[in-house]
Amino acid sequence: MSKFEFSNKNEKKFQELLTRYPNKMSLTLPSLWMIQYQEGWISQDAMIYLAKKLETTPIDIHSIASFYTMFNLKPIGIHHIQVCKTLSCKLCGSEKIRSHLKNRLGINFGETTKDMKFTLSEVECLGACGEAPAMSLNDDYIGNLSIKKIDKILDEL
């Protein structure tokens, strides 16, 4: 038996979504988002739970969740920093930003600080090329980054 369950709010939302989608599998992505917002990440227990609700297999859910980079399949820190690593950001100095973040936080990309305060990730593109170099902090996009701007942001957290 799965240890995960939707919160009452998410169960109500799930039931409402069932009436708007053509079949249960259509609810996979919205349901994964609900799980991630509820728990901060998507555990194996949550995937098993969702598979049962959608009448599919846990491997189907895992395949979908692991395909999309925005889903966290392991616990992350309170503050999730995602730094763009594509050409536009590189041309605008993201390598210095990336190096500074690793040194300042004492972790590499794909890691979380021991106190679970920060997770540092690299992403292909944030769609903020006009404000390169860019990163996201949780659900907020931050562009035109500099080391000074990064330090100010981190000091305020």
N, CA and C atoms as a LAMMPS dump frame, in Angstrom:
ITEM: TIMESTEP
0
ITEM: NUMBER OF ATOMS
471
ITEM: BOX BOUNDS ff ff ff
-5.0000000000000000e+02 5.0000000000000000e+02
-5.0000000000000000e+02 5.0000000000000000e+02
-5.0000000000000000e+02 5.0000000000000000e+02
ITEM: ATOMS id mol type element x y z
1 1 1 N 0.837 -1.191 0
2 1 2 C 0 0 0
3 1 3 C 0.879 1.251 0
4 2 1 N 0.517 2.213 -0.807
5 2 2 C 1.263 3.45 -0.932
6 2 3 C 1.121 4.297 0.339
7 3 1 N 2.214 4.945 0.715
8 3 2 C 2.197 5.823 1.889
9 3 3 C 1.733 7.229 1.519
10 4 1 N 1.673 7.524 0.232
11 4 2 C 1.268 8.846 -0.233
12 4 3 C -0.226 8.877 -0.511
13 5 1 N -0.837 10.017 -0.22
14 5 2 C -2.216 10.285 -0.617
15 5 3 C -2.332 11.766 -0.941
16 6 1 N -3.214 12.094 -1.864
17 6 2 C -3.505 13.493 -2.126
18 6 3 C -4.053 14.146 -0.864
19 7 1 N -3.729 15.401 -0.678
20 7 2 C -4.39 16.181 0.368
21 7 3 C -5.87 16.289 -0.008
22 8 1 N -6.687 16.675 0.945
23 8 2 C -8.119 16.843 0.653
24 8 3 C -8.328 17.826 -0.5
25 9 1 N -7.562 18.907 -0.498
26 9 2 C -7.66 19.918 -1.557
27 9 3 C -7.304 19.312 -2.91
28 10 1 N -6.202 18.549 -2.966
29 10 2 C -5.795 17.956 -4.238
30 10 3 C -6.735 16.841 -4.691
31 11 1 N -7.292 16.098 -3.762
32 11 2 C -8.264 15.064 -4.139
33 11 3 C -9.5 15.704 -4.764
34 12 1 N -9.935 16.79 -4.174
35 12 2 C -11.09 17.507 -4.723
36 12 3 C -10.762 18.031 -6.126
37 13 1 N -9.57 18.585 -6.286
38 13 2 C -9.144 19.094 -7.593
39 13 3 C -9.043 17.95 -8.607
40 14 1 N -8.504 16.809 -8.185
41 14 2 C -8.392 15.643 -9.059
42 14 3 C -9.777 15.206 -9.54
43 15 1 N -10.726 15.118 -8.626
44 15 2 C -12.087 14.697 -8.979
45 15 3 C -12.728 15.69 -9.952
46 16 1 N -12.46 16.968 -9.761
47 16 2 C -13 17.987 -10.673
48 16 3 C -12.346 17.857 -12.051
49 17 1 N -11.04 17.598 -12.096
50 17 2 C -10.341 17.436 -13.38
51 17 3 C -10.843 16.216 -14.15
52 18 1 N -11.243 15.184 -13.427
53 18 2 C -11.792 13.99 -14.09
54 18 3 C -12.974 14.335 -14.994
55 19 1 N -13.715 15.352 -14.633
56 19 2 C -14.893 15.73 -15.417
57 19 3 C -14.521 16.562 -16.649
58 20 1 N -13.296 17.063 -16.697
59 20 2 C -12.893 17.951 -17.791
60 20 3 C -11.981 17.3 -18.823
61 21 1 N -11.437 16.122 -18.521
62 21 2 C -10.503 15.467 -19.429
63 21 3 C -11.146 14.238 -20.06
64 22 1 N -10.708 13.873 -21.271
65 22 2 C -11.355 12.766 -21.983
66 22 3 C -11.107 11.382 -21.381
67 23 1 N -9.97 11.217 -20.699
68 23 2 C -9.68 9.93 -20.058
69 23 3 C -8.735 10.167 -18.878
70 24 1 N -8.583 9.158 -18.051
71 24 2 C -7.795 9.31 -16.829
72 24 3 C -6.324 9.628 -17.103
73 25 1 N -5.745 9.015 -18.136
74 25 2 C -4.323 9.261 -18.431
75 25 3 C -4.051 10.72 -18.782
76 26 1 N -5.068 11.426 -19.231
77 26 2 C -4.919 12.848 -19.539
78 26 3 C -4.622 13.673 -18.291
79 27 1 N -4.874 13.094 -17.133
80 27 2 C -4.629 13.793 -15.871
81 27 3 C -3.209 13.591 -15.346
82 28 1 N -2.376 12.874 -16.081
83 28 2 C -1.036 12.555 -15.577
84 28 3 C -0.234 13.8 -15.234
85 29 1 N -0.055 14.703 -16.18
86 29 2 C 0.762 15.885 -15.9
87 29 3 C 0.154 16.784 -14.829
88 30 1 N -1.143 17.111 -14.898
89 30 2 C -1.701 17.925 -13.806
90 30 3 C -1.549 17.247 -12.44
91 31 1 N -1.7 15.928 -12.414
92 31 2 C -1.579 15.199 -11.145
93 31 3 C -0.144 15.212 -10.632
94 32 1 N 0.818 15.07 -11.531
95 32 2 C 2.225 15.144 -11.115
96 32 3 C 2.545 16.517 -10.536
97 33 1 N 2 17.567 -11.15
98 33 2 C 2.197 18.908 -10.594
99 33 3 C 1.584 19.024 -9.203
100 34 1 N 0.4 18.475 -9.027
101 34 2 C -0.247 18.541 -7.709
102 34 3 C 0.602 17.823 -6.668
103 35 1 N 1.144 16.662 -7.028
104 35 2 C 2.004 15.918 -6.099
105 35 3 C 3.237 16.734 -5.755
106 36 1 N 3.871 17.301 -6.778
107 36 2 C 5.098 18.062 -6.519
108 36 3 C 4.831 19.282 -5.645
109 37 1 N 3.739 19.987 -5.905
110 37 2 C 3.422 21.145 -5.054
111 37 3 C 3.05 20.721 -3.639
112 38 1 N 2.444 19.578 -3.498
113 38 2 C 2.064 19.083 -2.174
114 38 3 C 3.278 18.613 -1.383
115 39 1 N 4.176 17.869 -2.019
116 39 2 C 5.288 17.229 -1.312
117 39 3 C 6.658 17.871 -1.565
118 40 1 N 6.776 18.646 -2.627
119 40 2 C 8.065 19.226 -2.99
120 40 3 C 8.855 18.366 -3.968
121 41 1 N 8.414 17.126 -4.138
122 41 2 C 9.048 16.198 -5.074
123 41 3 C 8.082 15.05 -5.322
124 42 1 N 8.444 14.157 -6.246
125 42 2 C 7.557 13.05 -6.604
126 42 3 C 8.237 11.741 -6.22
127 43 1 N 7.771 11.131 -5.161
128 43 2 C 8.358 9.901 -4.636
129 43 3 C 7.821 8.675 -5.377
130 44 1 N 8.487 7.539 -5.16
131 44 2 C 7.995 6.278 -5.721
132 44 3 C 6.598 5.967 -5.181
133 45 1 N 6.389 6.217 -3.891
134 45 2 C 5.064 5.991 -3.303
135 45 3 C 3.991 6.827 -3.992
136 46 1 N 4.34 8.073 -4.306
137 46 2 C 3.376 8.943 -4.982
138 46 3 C 3.091 8.438 -6.396
139 47 1 N 4.12 7.915 -7.072
140 47 2 C 3.904 7.374 -8.421
141 47 3 C 3.023 6.127 -8.386
142 48 1 N 3.216 5.281 -7.39
143 48 2 C 2.373 4.083 -7.234
144 48 3 C 0.924 4.498 -6.969
145 49 1 N 0.748 5.468 -6.084
146 49 2 C -0.585 5.988 -5.766
147 49 3 C -1.267 6.533 -7.023
148 50 1 N -0.521 7.343 -7.775
149 50 2 C -1.092 7.957 -8.97
150 50 3 C -1.411 6.896 -10.025
151 51 1 N -0.539 5.912 -10.164
152 51 2 C -0.8 4.831 -11.131
153 51 3 C -2.117 4.132 -10.82
154 52 1 N -2.37 3.887 -9.552
155 52 2 C -3.635 3.239 -9.164
156 52 3 C -4.827 4.134 -9.496
157 53 1 N -4.699 5.43 -9.212
158 53 2 C -5.8 6.356 -9.49
159 53 3 C -6.069 6.47 -10.984
160 54 1 N -5.001 6.391 -11.788
161 54 2 C -5.155 6.548 -13.236
162 54 3 C -5.327 5.218 -13.959
163 55 1 N -5.343 4.141 -13.169
164 55 2 C -5.516 2.793 -13.719
165 55 3 C -4.453 2.468 -14.771
166 56 1 N -3.208 2.687 -14.385
167 56 2 C -2.062 2.379 -15.232
168 56 3 C -0.978 1.767 -14.359
169 57 1 N 0.234 1.656 -14.872
170 57 2 C 1.322 1.056 -14.111
171 57 3 C 2.245 2.129 -13.555
172 58 1 N 2.92 1.83 -12.449
173 58 2 C 3.887 2.787 -11.908
174 58 3 C 4.998 3.13 -12.911
175 59 1 N 5.399 2.174 -13.755
176 59 2 C 6.449 2.472 -14.731
177 59 3 C 5.971 3.486 -15.763
178 60 1 N 4.679 3.463 -16.107
179 60 2 C 4.143 4.484 -17.01
180 60 3 C 4.267 5.874 -16.379
181 61 1 N 3.92 5.962 -15.116
182 61 2 C 3.999 7.25 -14.416
183 61 3 C 5.457 7.681 -14.292
184 62 1 N 6.34 6.757 -13.93
185 62 2 C 7.756 7.082 -13.805
186 62 3 C 8.336 7.537 -15.141
187 63 1 N 7.956 6.876 -16.215
188 63 2 C 8.463 7.247 -17.545
189 63 3 C 8.089 8.685 -17.891
190 64 1 N 6.881 9.062 -17.576
191 64 2 C 6.429 10.428 -17.855
192 64 3 C 7.122 11.419 -16.926
193 65 1 N 7.155 11.12 -15.638
194 65 2 C 7.765 12.035 -14.666
195 65 3 C 9.26 12.23 -14.93
196 66 1 N 9.949 11.174 -15.331
197 66 2 C 11.393 11.283 -15.556
198 66 3 C 11.719 11.939 -16.89
199 67 1 N 10.778 11.966 -17.822
200 67 2 C 10.994 12.613 -19.112
201 67 3 C 11.084 14.124 -18.958
202 68 1 N 10.25 14.689 -18.105
203 68 2 C 10.18 16.143 -17.928
204 68 3 C 11.145 16.595 -16.836
205 69 1 N 12.03 17.525 -17.189
206 69 2 C 13.051 17.968 -16.238
207 69 3 C 12.487 18.82 -15.111
208 70 1 N 11.274 19.308 -15.24
209 70 2 C 10.717 20.158 -14.188
210 70 3 C 10.167 19.378 -13.007
211 71 1 N 10.12 18.048 -13.142
212 71 2 C 9.66 17.236 -12.025
213 71 3 C 10.855 16.739 -11.221
214 72 1 N 10.772 16.884 -9.907
215 72 2 C 11.838 16.47 -8.998
216 72 3 C 11.556 15.053 -8.511
217 73 1 N 12.474 14.143 -8.809
218 73 2 C 12.282 12.749 -8.425
219 73 3 C 13.085 12.385 -7.187
220 74 1 N 13.637 13.391 -6.537
221 74 2 C 14.282 13.215 -5.24
222 74 3 C 14.044 14.488 -4.448
223 75 1 N 14.14 14.411 -3.122
224 75 2 C 13.883 15.612 -2.31
225 75 3 C 14.817 16.758 -2.7
226 76 1 N 14.278 17.947 -2.682
227 76 2 C 15.081 19.129 -2.994
228 76 3 C 15.049 20.087 -1.815
229 77 1 N 15.935 21.062 -1.864
230 77 2 C 16.011 22.056 -0.806
231 77 3 C 14.834 23.026 -0.84
232 78 1 N 14.756 23.82 0.196
233 78 2 C 13.694 24.835 0.3
234 78 3 C 13.763 25.791 -0.881
235 79 1 N 14.986 26.141 -1.266
236 79 2 C 15.205 27.054 -2.383
237 79 3 C 15.844 26.281 -3.531
238 80 1 N 15.114 26.149 -4.623
239 80 2 C 15.604 25.419 -5.784
240 80 3 C 16.098 26.43 -6.814
241 81 1 N 17.407 26.438 -7.006
242 81 2 C 18.033 27.35 -7.966
243 81 3 C 18.342 26.567 -9.229
244 82 1 N 17.783 27.022 -10.342
245 82 2 C 18.028 26.397 -11.633
246 82 3 C 18.698 27.419 -12.539
247 83 1 N 19.883 27.072 -13.033
248 83 2 C 20.668 27.997 -13.837
249 83 3 C 20.696 27.515 -15.287
250 84 1 N 20.43 28.418 -16.195
251 84 2 C 20.445 28.101 -17.621
252 84 3 C 21.874 27.842 -18.074
253 85 1 N 22.035 26.804 -18.919
254 85 2 C 23.37 26.453 -19.411
255 85 3 C 23.471 26.529 -20.931
256 86 1 N 22.521 27.189 -21.568
257 86 2 C 22.543 27.232 -23.021
258 86 3 C 23.369 28.402 -23.552
259 87 1 N 23.502 28.453 -24.86
260 87 2 C 24.43 29.37 -25.524
261 87 3 C 24.199 30.837 -25.182
262 88 1 N 22.948 31.287 -25.207
263 88 2 C 22.678 32.705 -24.929
264 88 3 C 23.212 33.106 -23.559
265 89 1 N 22.963 32.277 -22.569
266 89 2 C 23.436 32.589 -21.22
267 89 3 C 24.957 32.474 -21.129
268 90 1 N 25.525 31.477 -21.783
269 90 2 C 26.989 31.328 -21.779
270 90 3 C 27.661 32.546 -22.381
271 91 1 N 27.134 33.036 -23.491
272 91 2 C 27.714 34.209 -24.147
273 91 3 C 27.626 35.452 -23.269
274 92 1 N 26.678 35.452 -22.352
275 92 2 C 26.486 36.606 -21.458
276 92 3 C 27.109 36.395 -20.078
277 93 1 N 27.926 35.36 -19.91
278 93 2 C 28.675 35.203 -18.673
279 93 3 C 28.144 34.213 -17.663
280 94 1 N 27.313 33.266 -18.074
281 94 2 C 26.739 32.341 -17.092
282 94 3 C 27.778 31.421 -16.457
283 95 1 N 28.908 31.196 -17.125
284 95 2 C 29.935 30.317 -16.535
285 95 3 C 30.44 30.888 -15.209
286 96 1 N 30.637 32.201 -15.151
287 96 2 C 31.072 32.846 -13.899
288 96 3 C 29.973 32.732 -12.832
289 97 1 N 28.739 32.911 -13.26
290 97 2 C 27.593 32.8 -12.34
291 97 3 C 27.515 31.375 -11.794
292 98 1 N 27.621 30.401 -12.68
293 98 2 C 27.538 28.994 -12.289
294 98 3 C 28.654 28.639 -11.306
295 99 1 N 29.85 29.075 -11.609
296 99 2 C 30.993 28.797 -10.73
297 99 3 C 30.812 29.457 -9.369
298 100 1 N 30.346 30.696 -9.374
299 100 2 C 30.137 31.421 -8.121
300 100 3 C 29.077 30.736 -7.258
301 101 1 N 27.985 30.32 -7.872
302 101 2 C 26.934 29.636 -7.112
303 101 3 C 27.45 28.347 -6.485
304 102 1 N 28.204 27.566 -7.24
305 102 2 C 28.761 26.312 -6.699
306 102 3 C 29.671 26.61 -5.507
307 103 1 N 30.529 27.612 -5.646
308 103 2 C 31.446 27.962 -4.55
309 103 3 C 30.704 28.544 -3.357
310 104 1 N 29.769 29.412 -3.61
311 104 2 C 29.027 30.075 -2.53
312 104 3 C 28.188 29.071 -1.726
313 105 1 N 27.569 28.126 -2.428
314 105 2 C 26.702 27.146 -1.752
315 105 3 C 27.464 25.913 -1.285
316 106 1 N 28.661 25.699 -1.825
317 106 2 C 29.461 24.541 -1.437
318 106 3 C 28.939 23.22 -1.977
319 107 1 N 28.224 23.286 -3.093
320 107 2 C 27.684 22.074 -3.721
321 107 3 C 27.871 22.161 -5.234
322 108 1 N 27.757 21.03 -5.88
323 108 2 C 27.789 20.973 -7.335
324 108 3 C 26.368 20.955 -7.872
325 109 1 N 26.255 21.089 -9.172
326 109 2 C 24.935 20.995 -9.796
327 109 3 C 24.393 19.589 -9.585
328 110 1 N 23.099 19.516 -9.293
329 110 2 C 22.455 18.235 -9.019
330 110 3 C 22.523 17.844 -7.546
331 111 1 N 23.042 18.74 -6.711
332 111 2 C 23.172 18.439 -5.281
333 111 3 C 22.333 19.401 -4.437
334 112 1 N 22.145 18.998 -3.198
335 112 2 C 21.409 19.786 -2.211
336 112 3 C 22.309 19.988 -0.998
337 113 1 N 22.253 21.179 -0.41
338 113 2 C 23.054 21.448 0.781
339 113 3 C 22.611 20.522 1.913
340 114 1 N 23.522 20.249 2.813
341 114 2 C 23.226 19.321 3.922
342 114 3 C 22.065 19.792 4.786
343 115 1 N 21.907 21.111 4.905
344 115 2 C 20.806 21.651 5.708
345 115 3 C 19.474 21.689 4.936
346 116 1 N 19.489 21.164 3.687
347 116 2 C 18.297 21.114 2.826
348 116 3 C 17.754 22.509 2.498
349 117 1 N 18.622 23.509 2.559
350 117 2 C 18.174 24.865 2.252
351 117 3 C 18.217 25.15 0.749
352 118 1 N 19.231 24.623 0.053
353 118 2 C 19.387 24.918 -1.371
354 118 3 C 19.607 23.651 -2.196
355 119 1 N 18.999 23.621 -3.371
356 119 2 C 19.307 22.631 -4.4
357 119 3 C 19.736 23.427 -5.621
358 120 1 N 20.817 22.993 -6.241
359 120 2 C 21.37 23.67 -7.405
360 120 3 C 21.229 22.757 -8.617
361 121 1 N 20.543 23.244 -9.634
362 121 2 C 20.315 22.462 -10.852
363 121 3 C 20.699 23.294 -12.068
364 122 1 N 21.046 22.586 -13.139
365 122 2 C 21.255 23.271 -14.404
366 122 3 C 20.151 22.83 -15.356
367 123 1 N 19.693 23.754 -16.171
368 123 2 C 18.615 23.472 -17.1
369 123 3 C 19.023 23.916 -18.497
370 124 1 N 18.385 23.315 -19.48
371 124 2 C 18.711 23.623 -20.869
372 124 3 C 18.314 25.044 -21.241
373 125 1 N 17.139 25.457 -20.874
374 125 2 C 16.701 26.801 -21.247
375 125 3 C 15.553 27.222 -20.339
376 126 1 N 15.587 28.464 -19.932
377 126 2 C 14.499 29.019 -19.128
378 126 3 C 13.591 29.913 -19.97
379 127 1 N 13.935 30.07 -21.23
380 127 2 C 13.134 30.923 -22.096
381 127 3 C 13.281 32.391 -21.77
382 128 1 N 14.43 32.755 -21.187
383 128 2 C 14.666 34.147 -20.799
384 128 3 C 15.932 34.671 -21.467
385 129 1 N 16.128 34.31 -22.734
386 129 2 C 17.355 34.666 -23.453
387 129 3 C 17.571 36.182 -23.521
388 130 1 N 16.51 36.935 -23.555
389 130 2 C 16.621 38.395 -23.605
390 130 3 C 17.137 39 -22.309
391 131 1 N 17.176 38.192 -21.238
392 131 2 C 17.667 38.66 -19.94
393 131 3 C 18.832 37.801 -19.462
394 132 1 N 19.556 37.233 -20.406
395 132 2 C 20.679 36.344 -20.064
396 132 3 C 21.791 37.124 -19.378
397 133 1 N 22.508 36.453 -18.463
398 133 2 C 22.281 35.111 -17.949
399 133 3 C 21.105 35.091 -16.974
400 134 1 N 20.435 33.93 -16.942
401 134 2 C 19.2 33.825 -16.165
402 134 3 C 19.192 32.577 -15.292
403 135 1 N 18.372 32.637 -14.258
404 135 2 C 18.139 31.486 -13.388
405 135 3 C 16.714 31.576 -12.871
406 136 1 N 16.255 30.482 -12.297
407 136 2 C 14.985 30.55 -11.581
408 136 3 C 15.261 30.19 -10.131
409 137 1 N 14.535 30.819 -9.261
410 137 2 C 14.597 30.542 -7.824
411 137 3 C 13.192 30.154 -7.427
412 138 1 N 13.016 28.846 -7.172
413 138 2 C 11.689 28.277 -6.973
414 138 3 C 10.855 28.566 -8.222
415 139 1 N 9.822 29.343 -8.135
416 139 2 C 8.988 29.605 -9.312
417 139 3 C 9.215 31 -9.909
418 140 1 N 10.254 31.687 -9.474
419 140 2 C 10.523 33.042 -9.961
420 140 3 C 11.733 33.062 -10.888
421 141 1 N 11.579 33.721 -12.027
422 141 2 C 12.679 33.88 -12.96
423 141 3 C 13.447 35.149 -12.619
424 142 1 N 14.767 35.052 -12.699
425 142 2 C 15.625 36.196 -12.41
426 142 3 C 16.632 36.304 -13.544
427 143 1 N 16.669 37.452 -14.186
428 143 2 C 17.558 37.646 -15.323
429 143 3 C 18.59 38.715 -15.071
430 144 1 N 19.418 38.941 -16.095
431 144 2 C 20.494 39.929 -16.038
432 144 3 C 21.346 39.717 -14.787
433 145 1 N 21.732 38.475 -14.585
434 145 2 C 22.463 38.103 -13.37
435 145 3 C 23.892 38.641 -13.355
436 146 1 N 24.323 38.958 -12.159
437 146 2 C 25.719 39.293 -11.882
438 146 3 C 26.06 38.628 -10.549
439 147 1 N 27.324 38.528 -10.269
440 147 2 C 27.726 37.944 -8.985
441 147 3 C 27.172 38.781 -7.836
442 148 1 N 27.209 40.086 -7.984
443 148 2 C 26.676 40.98 -6.947
444 148 3 C 25.172 40.737 -6.74
445 149 1 N 24.443 40.584 -7.833
446 149 2 C 22.996 40.348 -7.747
447 149 3 C 22.709 38.991 -7.088
448 150 1 N 23.499 37.983 -7.454
449 150 2 C 23.341 36.642 -6.848
450 150 3 C 23.576 36.728 -5.336
451 151 1 N 24.658 37.383 -4.933
452 151 2 C 24.969 37.482 -3.509
453 151 3 C 23.864 38.207 -2.745
454 152 1 N 23.309 39.245 -3.33
455 152 2 C 22.217 39.984 -2.677
456 152 3 C 21.002 39.063 -2.494
457 153 1 N 20.669 38.317 -3.52
458 153 2 C 19.524 37.398 -3.451
459 153 3 C 19.755 36.346 -2.368
460 154 1 N 20.922 35.72 -2.382
461 154 2 C 21.221 34.672 -1.399
462 154 3 C 21.266 35.219 0.021
463 155 1 N 21.798 36.422 0.185
464 155 2 C 21.868 37.027 1.522
465 155 3 C 20.479 37.311 2.093
466 156 1 N 19.521 37.55 1.224
467 156 2 C 18.163 37.87 1.668
468 156 3 C 17.322 36.631 1.967
469 157 1 N 17.826 35.452 1.617
470 157 2 C 17.053 34.226 1.864
471 157 3 C 17.26 33.702 3.266
